[in-house]
Amino acid sequence: MSAVIRIVAGIVTDRAGRFALVRKRGTVAFMQPGGKFEPGETARQALVRELREELGFELREDELVPVGRFAAHAANEVGHTVDADVFEIVVEAEGVAAAEIEELRWVARDEIESLVLAPLTRDVLLPLLDARATGSA
């Protein structure tokens, strides 16, 4: 049985429909921005904090649209699973990689699969977004 890491993740898009994906320092997989909870935080509070710390976005909790709670193999911790509360948000700013984020990329949906992706992104969120886009979700 794998250890579980509780996280929050954001499906962050801009007005043009591009997705923000991040890569942490010393890793190869791109993923949705987000991170771990701090003690006492709600999922919304954690994601607002993580997006501010990692990308410089100043957001309000009420701007986050809940998508669901999902699990997948952890991208960077062997033998672990992530248990993620996922929210959608549209942002106006480009953001800047900070804290442990080495790279921020804005990509169109048809460009995403050319990147090395974290399992949550590749196996759970992209199929969900594709199903919603075709009306089969």
N, C-alpha and C positions, 0 to 999 in steps of 0.2 A: 504494500500500500504506500502511495506517495504522500509526501507532506503537502499540505495545502497552504497557499499564500493568498490571502485576501487582498484584492486590489480594486481600484476604480480605473476605468478607461473611457476615453472620449473619442467618439467618431466626430472629429473636428473637420468641418468643411468651410470653404470661403464662398462668397457669392457666385463665383464661377463654377462651383461644384467640385473643385479640387479637394483632395484629402490631405490632411497633415499627418505625416508619419514620422516617427522619430527612431533614432538608433542611439542606444546608450554607449558611453565610452567603453572601449575594449570589447565590443560585441559586433556581430555582423547582421543580426536580424532587425528589420524595421517593424514597428508596431504602433498601435494607437498611443497617443500621449496619456499619461496617468501615472498611477503608482500606488504605494501602500498607504493604508490608513494610519493616522496618528491617534493615540488614545483619545477616546471620547468623540471622535469625528463621525459625522454622518457621511454617507457616500457623496452627497452633493458638496459638503464642506471640503472633503478630501480632494475631489476633482478640481474644484475652484482653486484650492491652494496649490495643487500639483501643476495646474496649467499656468498659474502665476509664477511659481518658482522655476519651472523648466522652460517656459516659452514666453514669459512676460505678458500673458493675457490678463487683463483686468475684467473679470466676469462676475455676474451675479448668479446665485444659486437658482433663481427662477428662470434663467435662460437655458438651463439644462433640461433636455427632453429625455425621459427614461426610455431605454430600449429593452432592457431585461438584465437578467443575471445568468452568466454563462461560465463554463469551465473548459479548460484546455491544458495541454502540457505546457509547462513554463518554458519560455524560450532560452533563458539564461541560467536556470538553476536545474541541473540534471536531477531527475527523480522527483521533481516537484510538479504540482498542478496549480494553475492559477484559478481562482474563483472570483470572477469579475462582475461588478455592477457596471453596466455600460450606459452611457448617455450620449445623445447627439447634441451638437451645438454648431451654429454658424458664427464665424468670427469675421471682423472687419480688418484686423491687423495681420501682418505677415508673421509676427512672432520672431523670436531669436533663441537659438539653442543656448541653454544655460544649465547650471547645476551639473548633473551627471549625463546630460544629453550632449552627444558629440555632433549629431547631425539632425537637422530638420529638413524634410523634403515635402514640397507641395506637389502632388501628382494627380493626374486625371485617372478615372477608374480604369481605363484601358492600359495605363502604364504601371499599375500597381504590381501586377504579377511578374514584371521583369525584375523585381527586387527580391532579395531573400526576406521572407516574412516570418514573423512569430506565429506559432500555431493558432493562437486565438484569432489573429487577423486572417490568416490563410484558411483555416478550417471551419471557423464559426462565423465571423463577422462578414467576410466577403460573400459567402453563400447567402447569408441573411439579407444583405443589401441587394444582391442580385435578384433574389426571390421577390423582395418588395418592389423592385424596379419593374419586374415583369408581371406583378400583380398575383403571384402565386404564394405569397406569404400570408 
